[in-house]
Amino acid sequence: MAKEGPNWEGLLKWSLAHSDGTGSSRKLSEDDRKWFMEAMQSQTVDVVKRMKEITLVMQTPEQVLESHGVTPQDIGDMLDELQEHVESIDMANDLHSIGGLVPLLGYLKNSHANIRQKAAEVLTTIVQNNPRGQQLVMEANGLEQLLSNFTLDPDVVVRTKALGAISSLIRHNKPGISAFRLANGYAALKDALSSEDVRFQRKALNLIPYLLNENRSDCGIVTELGFPHILMHLASSEDADVREAALRGLLELAQDSPGKPDGIPNEEDDKLKQILQKRIKEIGKMSAEDLGAVKEERLLVDSLWYACYNEPSSLRENGLLVLPGEDSSPPDVASKHFEPPLRAWAANWNPNTKPSSEKKESPLLIGPGALSDNAS
């Protein structure tokens, strides 16, 4: 089991005993110096050594671990510790050099959902804002297994964690984005939006605007897949984060083509207008405190209204777009003219088609090695 924390009381007594309050330095005896260094070193951990020990455990067959009394909970705690170590980019990249990345990816196929979930969390930490880590995971076919968990895993938490890892893996990673698109990733995102799990919906919604902004041509793909209809539905969600993310996705689609559409607004266009009008009405009834909490949503509603109907929303007229004391100005949409593909999509839409903090102790590991809650 892990050792207890540092003997702060003993260190404090030692420090006070060797201080006279004048600020002047005193020469320490060799015994005092030795005691202090041993006290401090006993609370430190060789991170690379610990990662090698964890790698050894990950490489050990599951049945062997079970025969030694290692439980899935122990493995989960071990992955929690590994995640702390790989928060350092250097340590994250070193995991591959010591042979730990491949067995970590193997844990994505573990029979226990908790282990699959935690393995995805560790991978998210490894690749987040880390181009080298992204490259290593891509070369080890990590995206393929993450996509499998995202689309096929029976546990929705595992699917959510896999999507989170995918999102971090492909951001600012053009090969990753291309691989995601070729793997029919948009269809998988569509299924995620249709889920009843709010956290799963949020993950998918937050990735869509980024992908559309990276590849404007993908707007046509998501329109054909029926995303606008789903996004309009989610724009009325009771969850504030889901509403905001859905509005952001609709705005990305609305900004796809310049120009003003001609023709009479169709049924779907009217539906979108009704959704926005209802939200504007609800915003108008909010208290000052609640209005501050939906600042981003107010800006999105106004921007989407202008993009679709070429006029400011009533939020501006009623002074609800930018409140007194808010330092950000409303977006400059008056100088832009968009032709929202929402209307073009709605004209061809077939109504009969439905879119489908407390730290844990480190676990008991096989082999030697001092464990510490203060490993860094």
Secondary structure, 3 states (H helix, E strand, C coil): CCCCCCCHHHHHHHHHHCCCCCCCCCCCCHHHHHHHHHHHHCCCCCHHHHHHHHHHHHHCCHHHHHHCCCCHHHHHHHHHHHHHHCCCHHHHHHHHHCCCHHHHHHHHHCCCHHHHHHHHHHHHHHHCCCHHHHHHHHHCCHHHHHHHHHHHCCCHHHHHHHHHHHHHHHCCCHHHHHHHHHCCHHHHHHHHHCCCCHHHHHHHHHHHHHHHHHCCCHHHHHHHCCHHHHHHHHCCCCCHHHHHHHHHHHHHHHCCEECCCCCCCCHHHHHHHHHHHHHHHHHHCCCHHHHHHCHHHHHHHHHHHHHHHCCCCHHHHCCCCCCCCCCCCCCCCCCCCEECHHHHHHHHCCCCCCCCCCCCCCCCCCCCCCCCCCCC
